[in-house]
Amino acid sequence: MPLFKARVFVSLRPSVLDPAGEATRAAAGRLGVKGLEKLRIGKAVELEINASDEEQARNQLELLSEQLLANPVIENWDLEIESVNSRKIA
Amino acid sequence: MPLFKARVFVSLRPSVLDPAGEATRAAAGRLGVKGLEKLRIGKAVELEINASDEEQARNQLELLSEQLLANPVIENWDLEIESVNSRKIA
């Protein structure tokens, strides 16, 4: 079965406050980083999954993202399947 | 000054254990997600910064990533400048 590499980005919905991001933005100012307009902290989940094809991999990862990785009340998620490494022996 | 959108990915170094990722992987199995080989949780920081050019934006964001966003003892980071939205008035 081919091995799919994927990333799921989980970010706070724009209407949700991000106090950790705000604190980091304030600290960046003190560090001397200039011009920062926005800083929001989300999660990036790196995954590898065995599946018969990309559609099956996508289905499994969508289930995982919706049910486990993101809290749909306050978070959005976005799935990127990055590459396929076929392990089939021809 | 143009506004640059960027993302910084902060991930645990491969040699560092990720207990939250392992717990999530175990929960994924119980949820019925099959074939998961790897799951590691990192941070994705979304940024917007005003800078005179891309090089200046990159310098500021590299400083920020090294000094504030990542802990270099246990984490790697990777910077992607995504797009430019010029605000200059011609």
N, CA and C atoms of all chains as a GROMACS GRO file, in nm:
protein
  540
    1MET      N    1   0.084  -0.121   0.000
    1MET     CA    2   0.000   0.000   0.000
    1MET      C    3   0.087   0.125   0.000
    2PRO      N    4   0.053   0.223  -0.081
    2PRO     CA    5   0.135   0.345  -0.080
    2PRO      C    6   0.122   0.421   0.052
    3LEU      N    7   0.228   0.493   0.083
    3LEU     CA    8   0.234   0.573   0.205
    3LEU      C    9   0.213   0.720   0.166
    4PHE      N   10   0.114   0.783   0.223
    4PHE     CA   11   0.085   0.924   0.194
    4PHE      C   12   0.134   1.011   0.309
    5LYS      N   13   0.205   1.118   0.272
    5LYS     CA   14   0.245   1.217   0.373
    5LYS      C   15   0.145   1.331   0.368
    6ALA      N   16   0.104   1.380   0.483
    6ALA     CA   17   0.004   1.486   0.484
    6ALA      C   18   0.030   1.581   0.600
    7ARG      N   19  -0.030   1.698   0.588
    7ARG     CA   20  -0.026   1.795   0.696
    7ARG      C   21  -0.165   1.847   0.718
    8VAL      N   22  -0.204   1.857   0.844
    8VAL     CA   23  -0.331   1.921   0.878
    8VAL      C   24  -0.299   2.048   0.956
    9PHE      N   25  -0.349   2.160   0.907
    9PHE     CA   26  -0.333   2.288   0.978
    9PHE      C   27  -0.460   2.314   1.056
   10VAL      N   28  -0.445   2.337   1.184
   10VAL     CA   29  -0.560   2.370   1.268
   10VAL      C   30  -0.538   2.512   1.317
   11SER      N   31  -0.633   2.601   1.283
   11SER     CA   32  -0.617   2.741   1.324
   11SER      C   33  -0.743   2.788   1.395
   12LEU      N   34  -0.725   2.880   1.486
   12LEU     CA   35  -0.840   2.939   1.554
   12LEU      C   36  -0.926   3.015   1.453
   13ARG      N   37  -1.056   3.007   1.465
   13ARG     CA   38  -1.145   3.087   1.380
   13ARG      C   39  -1.113   3.235   1.400
   14PRO      N   40  -1.128   3.315   1.296
   14PRO     CA   41  -1.090   3.457   1.306
   14PRO      C   42  -1.160   3.531   1.420
   15SER      N   43  -1.280   3.487   1.457
   15SER     CA   44  -1.353   3.557   1.563
   15SER      C   45  -1.306   3.518   1.704
   16VAL      N   46  -1.220   3.419   1.713
   16VAL     CA   47  -1.176   3.370   1.844
   16VAL      C   48  -1.046   3.440   1.884
   17LEU      N   49  -1.041   3.490   2.005
   17LEU     CA   50  -0.920   3.555   2.056
   17LEU      C   51  -0.805   3.456   2.067
   18ASP      N   52  -0.682   3.506   2.051
   18ASP     CA   53  -0.563   3.421   2.061
   18ASP      C   54  -0.466   3.488   2.159
   19PRO      N   55  -0.487   3.469   2.289
   19PRO     CA   56  -0.402   3.539   2.387
   19PRO      C   57  -0.255   3.500   2.377
   20ALA      N   58  -0.226   3.372   2.343
   20ALA     CA   59  -0.085   3.331   2.331
   20ALA      C   60  -0.020   3.404   2.213
   21GLY      N   61  -0.095   3.417   2.104
   21GLY     CA   62  -0.043   3.491   1.988
   21GLY      C   63  -0.021   3.638   2.020
   22GLU      N   64  -0.115   3.697   2.094
   22GLU     CA   65  -0.100   3.839   2.131
   22GLU      C   66   0.022   3.860   2.220
   23ALA      N   67   0.043   3.768   2.315
   23ALA     CA   68   0.159   3.779   2.404
   23ALA      C   69   0.288   3.767   2.324
   24THR      N   70   0.288   3.677   2.226
   24THR     CA   71   0.407   3.658   2.142
   24THR      C   72   0.432   3.782   2.057
   25ARG      N   73   0.323   3.843   2.007
   25ARG     CA   74   0.338   3.964   1.927
   25ARG      C   75   0.397   4.078   2.011
   26ALA      N   76   0.352   4.089   2.135
   26ALA     CA   77   0.407   4.193   2.222
   26ALA      C   78   0.555   4.166   2.250
   27ALA      N   79   0.589   4.039   2.273
   27ALA     CA   80   0.729   4.004   2.299
   27ALA      C   81   0.816   4.029   2.176
   28ALA      N   82   0.760   4.008   2.058
   28ALA     CA   83   0.834   4.034   1.933
   28ALA      C   84   0.870   4.181   1.922
   29GLY      N   85   0.778   4.268   1.961
   29GLY     CA   86   0.806   4.412   1.962
   29GLY      C   87   0.924   4.445   2.053
   30ARG      N   88   0.924   4.385   2.170
   30ARG     CA   89   1.034   4.409   2.266
   30ARG      C   90   1.167   4.353   2.213
   31LEU      N   91   1.160   4.247   2.134
   31LEU     CA   92   1.280   4.185   2.076
   31LEU      C   93   1.337   4.271   1.963
   32GLY      N   94   1.256   4.364   1.911
   32GLY     CA   95   1.304   4.451   1.803
   32GLY      C   96   1.252   4.413   1.666
   33VAL      N   97   1.155   4.321   1.659
   33VAL     CA   98   1.094   4.286   1.531
   33VAL      C   99   0.991   4.393   1.497
   34LYS      N  100   1.010   4.457   1.382
   34LYS     CA  101   0.925   4.572   1.347
   34LYS      C  102   0.824   4.535   1.239
   35GLY      N  103   0.711   4.604   1.241
   35GLY     CA  104   0.614   4.594   1.132
   35GLY      C  105   0.518   4.478   1.142
   36LEU      N  106   0.523   4.403   1.252
   36LEU     CA  107   0.435   4.286   1.266
   36LEU      C  108   0.290   4.333   1.282
   37GLU      N  109   0.204   4.288   1.191
   37GLU     CA  110   0.064   4.330   1.195
   37GLU      C  111  -0.025   4.224   1.257
   38LYS      N  112   0.016   4.099   1.240
   38LYS     CA  113  -0.069   3.989   1.286
   38LYS      C  114   0.019   3.872   1.325
   39LEU      N  115  -0.019   3.804   1.431
   39LEU     CA  116   0.051   3.680   1.470
   39LEU      C  117  -0.051   3.591   1.538
   40ARG      N  118  -0.082   3.479   1.476
   40ARG     CA  119  -0.176   3.384   1.536
   40ARG      C  120  -0.115   3.245   1.535
   41ILE      N  121  -0.132   3.175   1.646
   41ILE     CA  122  -0.066   3.046   1.663
   41ILE      C  123  -0.166   2.934   1.643
   42GLY      N  124  -0.136   2.847   1.549
   42GLY     CA  125  -0.219   2.729   1.528
   42GLY      C  126  -0.136   2.603   1.540
   43LYS      N  127  -0.197   2.490   1.504
   43LYS     CA  128  -0.126   2.363   1.510
   43LYS      C  129  -0.100   2.314   1.368
   44ALA      N  130   0.013   2.247   1.351
   44ALA     CA  131   0.042   2.180   1.224
   44ALA      C  132   0.069   2.033   1.259
   45VAL      N  133  -0.018   1.946   1.215
   45VAL     CA  134  -0.003   1.804   1.247
   45VAL      C  135   0.056   1.733   1.125
   46GLU      N  136   0.172   1.673   1.142
   46GLU     CA  137   0.236   1.599   1.033
   46GLU      C  138   0.199   1.452   1.044
   47LEU      N  139   0.155   1.397   0.932
   47LEU     CA  140   0.102   1.261   0.934
   47LEU      C  141   0.160   1.177   0.822
   48GLU      N  142   0.166   1.047   0.845
   48GLU     CA  143   0.192   0.951   0.739
   48GLU      C  144   0.089   0.842   0.752
   49ILE      N  145   0.027   0.808   0.639
   49ILE     CA  146  -0.081   0.709   0.643
   49ILE      C  147  -0.071   0.616   0.523
   50ASN      N  148  -0.091   0.489   0.550
   50ASN     CA  149  -0.101   0.389   0.444
   50ASN      C  150  -0.244   0.381   0.396
   51ALA      N  151  -0.264   0.391   0.265
   51ALA     CA  152  -0.399   0.380   0.212
   51ALA      C  153  -0.389   0.328   0.070
   52SER      N  154  -0.499   0.268   0.021
   52SER     CA  155  -0.493   0.209  -0.113
   52SER      C  156  -0.484   0.316  -0.221
   53ASP      N  157  -0.544   0.431  -0.198
   53ASP     CA  158  -0.532   0.540  -0.295
   53ASP      C  159  -0.552   0.673  -0.221
   54GLU      N  160  -0.534   0.782  -0.296
   54GLU     CA  161  -0.539   0.914  -0.231
   54GLU      C  162  -0.677   0.943  -0.174
   55GLU      N  163  -0.780   0.895  -0.242
   55GLU     CA  164  -0.915   0.922  -0.193
   55GLU      C  165  -0.938   0.858  -0.056
   56GLN      N  166  -0.889   0.735  -0.040
   56GLN     CA  167  -0.905   0.667   0.089
   56GLN      C  168  -0.824   0.739   0.198
   57ALA      N  169  -0.703   0.780   0.162
   57ALA     CA  170  -0.620   0.854   0.258
   57ALA      C  171  -0.691   0.982   0.300
   58ARG      N  172  -0.747   1.053   0.201
   58ARG     CA  173  -0.817   1.178   0.230
   58ARG      C  174  -0.938   1.155   0.321
   59ASN      N  175  -1.015   1.050   0.292
   59ASN     CA  176  -1.131   1.020   0.376
   59ASN      C  177  -1.092   0.995   0.521
   60GLN      N  178  -0.987   0.915   0.540
   60GLN     CA  179  -0.943   0.882   0.675
   60GLN      C  180  -0.894   1.007   0.747
   61LEU      N  181  -0.820   1.092   0.674
   61LEU     CA  182  -0.762   1.211   0.738
   61LEU      C  183  -0.868   1.318   0.765
   62GLU      N  184  -0.971   1.322   0.680
   62GLU     CA  185  -1.081   1.416   0.707
   62GLU      C  186  -1.157   1.375   0.833
   63LEU      N  187  -1.181   1.246   0.847
   63LEU     CA  188  -1.245   1.194   0.969
   63LEU      C  189  -1.162   1.232   1.092
   64LEU      N  190  -1.032   1.207   1.084
   64LEU     CA  191  -0.941   1.237   1.194
   64LEU      C  192  -0.943   1.386   1.229
   65SER      N  193  -0.939   1.471   1.126
   65SER     CA  194  -0.932   1.616   1.149
   65SER      C  195  -1.060   1.666   1.214
   66GLU      N  196  -1.174   1.618   1.161
   66GLU     CA  197  -1.302   1.665   1.213
   66GLU      C  198  -1.332   1.617   1.354
   67GLN      N  199  -1.294   1.491   1.380
   67GLN     CA  200  -1.336   1.429   1.506
   67GLN      C  201  -1.233   1.447   1.617
   68LEU      N  202  -1.106   1.469   1.579
   68LEU     CA  203  -1.002   1.457   1.682
   68LEU      C  204  -0.907   1.576   1.684
   69LEU      N  205  -0.863   1.622   1.568
   69LEU     CA  206  -0.756   1.723   1.568
   69LEU      C  207  -0.809   1.863   1.593
   70ALA      N  208  -0.926   1.894   1.539
   70ALA     CA  209  -0.980   2.029   1.553
   70ALA      C  210  -1.104   2.028   1.642
   71ASN      N  211  -1.122   2.136   1.713
   71ASN     CA  212  -1.246   2.160   1.786
   71ASN      C  213  -1.331   2.253   1.699
   72PRO      N  214  -1.435   2.198   1.632
   72PRO     CA  215  -1.506   2.278   1.531
   72PRO      C  216  -1.576   2.401   1.586
   73VAL      N  217  -1.594   2.409   1.716
   73VAL     CA  218  -1.657   2.527   1.775
   73VAL      C  219  -1.567   2.649   1.761
   74ILE      N  220  -1.437   2.629   1.776
   74ILE     CA  221  -1.346   2.744   1.775
   74ILE      C  222  -1.236   2.734   1.669
   75GLU      N  223  -1.228   2.620   1.599
   75GLU     CA  224  -1.114   2.602   1.508
   75GLU      C  225  -1.157   2.562   1.368
   76ASN      N  226  -1.078   2.607   1.270
   76ASN     CA  227  -1.087   2.559   1.132
   76ASN      C  228  -0.972   2.464   1.107
   77TRP      N  229  -0.989   2.377   1.008
   77TRP     CA  230  -0.875   2.292   0.970
   77TRP      C  231  -0.866   2.283   0.819
   78ASP      N  232  -0.746   2.249   0.775
   78ASP     CA  233  -0.716   2.245   0.633
   78ASP      C  234  -0.618   2.130   0.610
   79LEU      N  235  -0.652   2.044   0.516
   79LEU     CA  236  -0.571   1.924   0.492
   79LEU      C  237  -0.492   1.938   0.363
   80GLU      N  238  -0.363   1.906   0.369
   80GLU     CA  239  -0.278   1.902   0.250
   80GLU      C  240  -0.212   1.766   0.240
   81ILE      N  241  -0.243   1.694   0.132
   81ILE     CA  242  -0.169   1.569   0.109
   81ILE      C  243  -0.048   1.605   0.025
   82GLU      N  244   0.070   1.579   0.081
   82GLU     CA  245   0.192   1.637   0.025
   82GLU      C  246   0.260   1.549  -0.078
   83SER      N  247   0.271   1.422  -0.049
   83SER     CA  248   0.346   1.338  -0.140
   83SER      C  249   0.309   1.193  -0.119
   84VAL      N  250   0.342   1.114  -0.216
   84VAL     CA  251   0.312   0.972  -0.212
   84VAL      C  252   0.444   0.899  -0.229
   85ASN      N  253   0.464   0.803  -0.145
   85ASN     CA  254   0.583   0.721  -0.156
   85ASN      C  255   0.536   0.578  -0.173
   86SER      N  256   0.533   0.533  -0.298
   86SER     CA  257   0.479   0.399  -0.325
   86SER      C  258   0.574   0.294  -0.269
   87ARG      N  259   0.515   0.203  -0.192
   87ARG     CA  260   0.595   0.094  -0.138
   87ARG      C  261   0.564  -0.037  -0.208
   88LYS      N  262   0.475  -0.030  -0.307
   88LYS     CA  263   0.438  -0.153  -0.379
   88LYS      C  264   0.560  -0.217  -0.440
   89ILE      N  265   0.566  -0.347  -0.433
   89ILE     CA  266   0.672  -0.420  -0.502
   89ILE      C  267   0.615  -0.462  -0.637
   90ALA      N  268   0.678  -0.415  -0.741
   90ALA     CA  269   0.622  -0.433  -0.876
   90ALA      C  270   0.625  -0.580  -0.917
   91MET      N  271   0.431   5.070   0.250
   91MET     CA  272   0.515   4.950   0.263
   91MET      C  273   0.433   4.826   0.232
   92PRO      N  274   0.486   4.734   0.155
   92PRO     CA  275   0.406   4.614   0.126
   92PRO      C  276   0.388   4.525   0.250
   93LEU      N  277   0.279   4.452   0.248
   93LEU     CA  278   0.246   4.362   0.358
   93LEU      C  279   0.275   4.219   0.313
   94PHE      N  280   0.358   4.149   0.389
   94PHE     CA  281   0.394   4.012   0.355
   94PHE      C  282   0.319   3.916   0.447
   95LYS      N  283   0.259   3.814   0.387
   95LYS     CA  284   0.198   3.706   0.466
   95LYS      C  285   0.298   3.592   0.477
   96ALA      N  286   0.310   3.536   0.594
   96ALA     CA  287   0.408   3.429   0.612
   96ALA      C  288   0.354   3.325   0.709
   97ARG      N  289   0.416   3.208   0.703
   97ARG     CA  290   0.387   3.102   0.798
   97ARG      C  291   0.519   3.047   0.850
   98VAL      N  292   0.526   3.027   0.979
   98VAL     CA  293   0.641   2.959   1.038
   98VAL      C  294   0.592   2.827   1.097
   99PHE      N  295   0.654   2.718   1.052
   99PHE     CA  296   0.623   2.586   1.107
   99PHE      C  297   0.726   2.552   1.211
  100VAL      N  298   0.681   2.519   1.329
  100VAL     CA  299   0.772   2.479   1.435
  100VAL      C  300   0.742   2.333   1.467
  101SER      N  301   0.841   2.246   1.450
  101SER     CA  302   0.817   2.104   1.474
  101SER      C  303   0.922   2.051   1.570
  102LEU      N  304   0.884   1.952   1.646
  102LEU     CA  305   0.979   1.886   1.735
  102LEU      C  306   1.086   1.818   1.653
  103ARG      N  307   1.212   1.825   1.698
  103ARG     CA  308   1.318   1.751   1.631
  103ARG      C  309   1.284   1.603   1.631
  104PRO      N  310   1.328   1.531   1.526
  104PRO     CA  311   1.289   1.389   1.515
  104PRO      C  312   1.329   1.305   1.637
  105SER      N  313   1.436   1.344   1.706
  105SER     CA  314   1.482   1.266   1.821
  105SER      C  315   1.402   1.293   1.949
  106VAL      N  316   1.312   1.393   1.943
  106VAL     CA  317   1.238   1.432   2.064
  106VAL      C  318   1.103   1.361   2.066
  107LEU      N  319   1.069   1.301   2.178
  107LEU     CA  320   0.941   1.232   2.193
  107LEU      C  321   0.825   1.332   2.184
  108ASP      N  322   0.711   1.285   2.134
  108ASP     CA  323   0.592   1.369   2.122
  108ASP      C  324   0.475   1.296   2.188
  109PRO      N  325   0.463   1.305   2.321
  109PRO     CA  326   0.358   1.228   2.389
  109PRO      C  327   0.217   1.270   2.348
  110ALA      N  328   0.196   1.399   2.318
  110ALA     CA  329   0.062   1.443   2.275
  110ALA      C  330   0.029   1.379   2.140
  111GLY      N  331   0.127   1.374   2.050
  111GLY     CA  332   0.107   1.310   1.920
  111GLY      C  333   0.079   1.161   1.935
  112GLU      N  334   0.152   1.095   2.024
  112GLU     CA  335   0.130   0.952   2.046
  112GLU      C  336  -0.010   0.925   2.101
  113ALA      N  337  -0.054   1.010   2.194
  113ALA     CA  338  -0.188   0.993   2.251
  113ALA      C  339  -0.294   1.012   2.142
  114THR      N  340  -0.270   1.110   2.054
  114THR     CA  341  -0.366   1.137   1.946
  114THR      C  342  -0.369   1.020   1.848
  115ARG      N  343  -0.251   0.962   1.822
  115ARG     CA  344  -0.244   0.848   1.731
  115ARG      C  345  -0.320   0.728   1.790
  116ALA      N  346  -0.306   0.707   1.920
  116ALA     CA  347  -0.380   0.598   1.983
  116ALA      C  348  -0.531   0.623   1.976
  117ALA      N  349  -0.571   0.748   1.999
  117ALA     CA  350  -0.714   0.782   1.992
  117ALA      C  351  -0.767   0.767   1.850
  118ALA      N  352  -0.684   0.796   1.751
  118ALA     CA  353  -0.725   0.781   1.610
  118ALA      C  354  -0.756   0.635   1.580
  119GLY      N  355  -0.676   0.545   1.635
  119GLY     CA  356  -0.701   0.402   1.616
  119GLY      C  357  -0.837   0.363   1.674
  120ARG      N  358  -0.867   0.414   1.793
  120ARG     CA  359  -0.996   0.383   1.856
  120ARG      C  360  -1.112   0.444   1.777
  121LEU      N  361  -1.087   0.556   1.710
  121LEU     CA  362  -1.191   0.623   1.629
  121LEU      C  363  -1.218   0.547   1.499
  122GLY      N  364  -1.126   0.457   1.461
  122GLY     CA  365  -1.145   0.380   1.338
  122GLY      C  366  -1.062   0.428   1.220
  123VAL      N  367  -0.968   0.519   1.244
  123VAL     CA  368  -0.878   0.564   1.138
  123VAL      C  369  -0.768   0.459   1.122
  124LYS      N  370  -0.758   0.404   1.001
  124LYS     CA  371  -0.666   0.292   0.978
  124LYS      C  372  -0.542   0.336   0.900
  125GLY      N  373  -0.432   0.267   0.927
  125GLY     CA  374  -0.312   0.286   0.845
  125GLY      C  375  -0.223   0.400   0.887
  126LEU      N  376  -0.254   0.464   0.999
  126LEU     CA  377  -0.174   0.578   1.042
  126LEU      C  378  -0.036   0.530   1.089
  127GLU      N  379   0.068   0.580   1.025
  127GLU     CA  380   0.205   0.537   1.059
  127GLU      C  381   0.274   0.638   1.150
  128LYS      N  382   0.239   0.764   1.134
  128LYS     CA  383   0.310   0.868   1.207
  128LYS      C  384   0.212   0.982   1.234
  129LEU      N  385   0.222   1.044   1.351
  129LEU     CA  386   0.144   1.164   1.380
  129LEU      C  387   0.226   1.246   1.478
  130ARG      N  388   0.270   1.362   1.434
  130ARG     CA  389   0.346   1.449   1.524
  130ARG      C  390   0.285   1.588   1.518
  131ILE      N  391   0.272   1.650   1.635
  131ILE     CA  392   0.204   1.778   1.645
  131ILE      C  393   0.305   1.891   1.660
  132GLY      N  394   0.298   1.985   1.569
  132GLY     CA  395   0.383   2.104   1.576
  132GLY      C  396   0.297   2.229   1.578
  133LYS      N  397   0.364   2.344   1.568
  133LYS     CA  398   0.293   2.471   1.565
  133LYS      C  399   0.301   2.531   1.426
  134ALA      N  400   0.196   2.600   1.386
  134ALA     CA  401   0.196   2.677   1.262
  134ALA      C  402   0.160   2.820   1.301
  135VAL      N  403   0.255   2.911   1.287
  135VAL     CA  404   0.231   3.049   1.326
  135VAL      C  405   0.204   3.130   1.199
  136GLU      N  406   0.086   3.190   1.192
  136GLU     CA  407   0.050   3.273   1.077
  136GLU      C  408   0.081   3.418   1.107
  137LEU      N  409   0.152   3.482   1.015
  137LEU     CA  410   0.200   3.617   1.040
  137LEU      C  411   0.170   3.710   0.924
  138GLU      N  412   0.156   3.838   0.956
  138GLU     CA  413   0.156   3.942   0.854
  138GLU      C  414   0.253   4.049   0.901
  139ILE      N  415   0.340   4.091   0.810
  139ILE     CA  416   0.443   4.188   0.848
  139ILE      C  417   0.462   4.292   0.737
  140ASN      N  418   0.473   4.416   0.777
  140ASN     CA  419   0.508   4.524   0.685
  140ASN      C  420   0.659   4.534   0.674
  141ALA      N  421   0.711   4.535   0.552
  141ALA     CA  422   0.855   4.549   0.534
  141ALA      C  423   0.879   4.611   0.398
  142SER      N  424   0.996   4.673   0.383
  142SER     CA  425   1.024   4.744   0.257
  142SER      C  426   1.041   4.646   0.142
  143ASP      N  427   1.098   4.529   0.170
  143ASP     CA  428   1.109   4.428   0.065
  143ASP      C  429   1.110   4.289   0.128
  144GLU      N  430   1.111   4.185   0.043
  144GLU     CA  431   1.101   4.049   0.096
  144GLU      C  432   1.222   4.014   0.183
  145GLU      N  433   1.339   4.066   0.147
  145GLU     CA  434   1.459   4.033   0.226
  145GLU      C  435   1.446   4.085   0.368
  146GLN      N  436   1.396   4.207   0.381
  146GLN     CA  437   1.379   4.264   0.516
  146GLN      C  438   1.274   4.184   0.595
  147ALA      N  439   1.165   4.149   0.528
  147ALA     CA  440   1.062   4.069   0.594
  147ALA      C  441   1.122   3.937   0.642
  148ARG      N  442   1.202   3.874   0.554
  148ARG     CA  443   1.262   3.745   0.588
  148ARG      C  444   1.358   3.760   0.708
  149ASN      N  445   1.438   3.867   0.708
  149ASN     CA  446   1.531   3.889   0.820
  149ASN      C  447   1.456   3.903   0.952
  150GLN      N  448   1.350   3.982   0.951
  150GLN     CA  449   1.273   4.004   1.073
  150GLN      C  450   1.210   3.874   1.121
  151LEU      N  451   1.157   3.797   1.026
  151LEU     CA  452   1.086   3.675   1.064
  151LEU      C  453   1.183   3.565   1.107
  152GLU      N  454   1.305   3.565   1.051
  152GLU     CA  455   1.406   3.469   1.096
  152GLU      C  456   1.448   3.500   1.240
  153LEU      N  457   1.466   3.627   1.269
  153LEU     CA  458   1.498   3.668   1.406
  153LEU      C  459   1.389   3.622   1.503
  154LEU      N  460   1.265   3.648   1.464
  154LEU     CA  461   1.150   3.610   1.547
  154LEU      C  462   1.144   3.458   1.568
  155SER      N  463   1.165   3.383   1.462
  155SER     CA  464   1.154   3.237   1.471
  155SER      C  465   1.263   3.180   1.561
  156GLU      N  466   1.385   3.230   1.542
  156GLU     CA  467   1.498   3.177   1.619
  156GLU      C  468   1.491   3.215   1.765
  157GLN      N  469   1.448   3.339   1.792
  157GLN     CA  470   1.457   3.390   1.928
  157GLN      C  471   1.331   3.365   2.009
  158LEU      N  472   1.218   3.347   1.941
  158LEU     CA  473   1.093   3.351   2.016
  158LEU      C  474   1.000   3.233   1.985
  159LEU      N  475   0.986   3.198   1.857
  159LEU     CA  476   0.883   3.098   1.824
  159LEU      C  477   0.930   2.956   1.851
  160ALA      N  478   1.057   2.928   1.825
  160ALA     CA  479   1.107   2.791   1.841
  160ALA      C  480   1.205   2.784   1.957
  161ASN      N  481   1.206   2.671   2.022
  161ASN     CA  482   1.309   2.640   2.120
  161ASN      C  483   1.413   2.554   2.048
  162PRO      N  484   1.529   2.612   2.014
  162PRO     CA  485   1.623   2.540   1.927
  162PRO      C  486   1.680   2.412   1.988
  163VAL      N  487   1.664   2.395   2.118
  163VAL     CA  488   1.714   2.271   2.181
  163VAL      C  489   1.630   2.151   2.136
  164ILE      N  490   1.501   2.172   2.121
  164ILE     CA  491   1.414   2.057   2.089
  164ILE      C  492   1.333   2.076   1.960
  165GLU      N  493   1.340   2.196   1.899
  165GLU     CA  494   1.252   2.222   1.784
  165GLU      C  495   1.328   2.272   1.661
  166ASN      N  496   1.276   2.236   1.546
  166ASN     CA  497   1.318   2.295   1.419
  166ASN      C  498   1.211   2.392   1.373
  167TRP      N  499   1.252   2.488   1.289
  167TRP     CA  500   1.150   2.576   1.232
  167TRP      C  501   1.178   2.597   1.085
  168ASP      N  502   1.073   2.637   1.015
  168ASP     CA  503   1.078   2.651   0.871
  168ASP      C  504   0.987   2.769   0.834
  169LEU      N  505   1.041   2.862   0.757
  169LEU     CA  506   0.968   2.985   0.724
  169LEU      C  507   0.922   2.982   0.579
  170GLU      N  508   0.794   3.015   0.556
  170GLU     CA  509   0.742   3.028   0.420
  170GLU      C  510   0.679   3.165   0.405
  171ILE      N  511   0.732   3.245   0.315
  171ILE     CA  512   0.666   3.372   0.284
  171ILE      C  513   0.568   3.344   0.171
  172GLU      N  514   0.441   3.369   0.199
  172GLU     CA  515   0.337   3.317   0.111
  172GLU      C  516   0.295   3.413   0.002
  173SER      N  517   0.276   3.537   0.038
  173SER     CA  518   0.225   3.629  -0.063
  173SER      C  519   0.256   3.771  -0.022
  174VAL      N  520   0.245   3.858  -0.118
  174VAL     CA  521   0.271   3.999  -0.095
  174VAL      C  522   0.149   4.076  -0.139
  175ASN      N  523   0.107   4.166  -0.054
  175ASN     CA  524  -0.005   4.250  -0.088
  175ASN      C  525   0.044   4.394  -0.082
  176SER      N  526   0.078   4.448  -0.198
  176SER     CA  527   0.138   4.582  -0.199
  176SER      C  528   0.035   4.687  -0.159
  177ARG      N  529   0.074   4.770  -0.065
  177ARG     CA  530  -0.014   4.878  -0.021
  177ARG      C  531   0.036   5.012  -0.069
  178LYS      N  532   0.142   5.011  -0.146
  178LYS     CA  533   0.199   5.137  -0.192
  178LYS      C  534   0.096   5.213  -0.275
  179ILE      N  535   0.092   5.342  -0.254
  179ILE     CA  536   0.008   5.426  -0.337
  179ILE      C  537   0.097   5.478  -0.450
  180ALA      N  538   0.061   5.447  -0.570
  180ALA     CA  539   0.150   5.477  -0.684
  180ALA      C  540   0.162   5.628  -0.705
   0.00000   0.00000   0.00000
